[in-house]
């Protein structure tokens, strides 16, 4: 079909295809893992690709650092892991959108 209605139908089909691909990419992200670390691995926080924290590991050496230092290490590991998860999300969604920035879809 040519003309404005044909173009509109084509755009709608493309949008639905992209929406499905984004849903699949989001589901796949839930199964991917990234780890944030601090203190040379003394603290590790595991995240899924969606940015949800899953597990925290603190080495025995970190316990000896004192409460304030350990809290700082945990916070640094969380920030590191969140940044890695964000980069992974951006990469996966960029693969789907062809690099288009579509606010609200990530």
C-alpha positions as CSV (number, residue, x, y, z in Angstrom):
1,X,0.0,0.0,0.0
2,X,1.4,3.4,-0.9
3,X,0.6,6.8,0.3
4,X,0.2,8.2,3.8
5,X,-1.8,5.2,5.2
6,X,0.7,2.7,3.8
7,X,3.6,4.6,5.4
8,X,1.7,4.8,8.7
9,X,1.1,1.1,8.7
10,X,4.7,0.5,8.0
11,X,5.8,2.7,10.9
12,X,3.4,1.0,13.2
13,X,4.7,-2.4,12.2
14,X,8.3,-1.2,12.8
15,X,7.4,0.3,16.2
16,X,5.7,-3.0,17.2
17,X,8.8,-5.0,16.1
18,X,11.1,-2.7,18.1
19,X,8.9,-2.9,21.1
20,X,9.0,-6.7,21.0
21,X,12.8,-6.7,20.6
22,X,13.1,-4.3,23.5
23,X,11.0,-6.6,25.7
24,X,13.2,-9.5,24.7
25,X,16.4,-7.5,25.5
26,X,15.0,-6.5,28.9
27,X,14.2,-10.1,29.7
28,X,17.7,-11.1,28.6
29,X,19.2,-8.4,30.8
30,X,17.6,-10.0,33.9
31,X,19.8,-13.1,33.2
32,X,23.1,-11.2,32.7
33,X,25.4,-10.5,35.6
34,X,27.9,-7.8,36.4
35,X,30.0,-7.3,39.5
36,X,31.1,-4.2,41.2
37,X,34.2,-4.4,43.3
38,X,36.2,-2.3,45.7
39,X,39.3,-2.7,47.7
40,X,41.0,-5.0,45.2
41,X,38.1,-7.5,45.4
42,X,37.7,-7.2,49.2
43,X,34.0,-6.3,48.5
44,X,32.0,-7.6,45.5
45,X,28.4,-6.8,44.8
46,X,26.7,-8.8,42.0
47,X,23.9,-7.2,39.9
48,X,21.7,-8.4,37.1
49,X,21.8,-6.5,33.8
50,X,18.7,-4.5,35.0
51,X,20.7,-3.0,37.9
52,X,19.1,-5.1,40.7
53,X,21.6,-6.1,43.4
54,X,21.7,-9.8,43.9
55,X,24.5,-10.7,46.2
56,X,27.2,-9.1,48.4
57,X,30.5,-10.8,49.2
58,X,32.8,-9.3,51.8
59,X,36.2,-10.9,52.4
60,X,37.6,-11.6,55.8
61,X,40.3,-8.9,55.1
62,X,37.6,-6.3,54.7
63,X,36.3,-7.0,58.2
64,X,39.6,-6.0,59.7
65,X,39.5,-2.6,58.0
66,X,37.0,-1.2,60.5
67,X,33.4,-0.3,60.2
68,X,33.7,3.0,58.4
69,X,36.2,1.7,55.8
70,X,34.0,-1.4,55.2
71,X,31.0,0.8,54.7
72,X,32.9,2.9,52.2
73,X,34.1,-0.2,50.3
74,X,30.5,-1.5,50.1
75,X,29.3,1.8,48.8
76,X,32.1,2.0,46.2
77,X,31.4,-1.6,45.0
78,X,27.7,-0.8,44.7
79,X,28.4,2.3,42.6
80,X,30.9,0.3,40.4
81,X,28.3,-2.4,39.8
82,X,25.5,0.0,39.1
83,X,27.7,1.8,36.5
84,X,28.5,-1.5,34.9
85,X,24.9,-2.5,34.8
86,X,23.9,0.8,33.3
87,X,26.6,0.5,30.5
88,X,25.4,-3.0,29.8
89,X,21.7,-1.8,29.6
90,X,22.7,1.0,27.3
91,X,24.7,-1.3,25.0
92,X,21.9,-3.9,24.8
93,X,19.1,-1.4,24.2
94,X,21.4,0.5,21.7
95,X,21.7,-2.7,19.8
96,X,17.9,-2.9,19.6
97,X,17.2,0.8,18.8
98,X,20.2,1.3,16.4
99,X,21.7,3.8,18.8
100,X,18.6,6.0,19.0
101,X,18.0,7.6,22.4
102,X,14.4,6.8,23.3
103,X,13.8,8.2,26.8
104,X,11.6,6.2,29.0
105,X,12.2,2.9,27.2
106,X,15.2,1.8,29.2
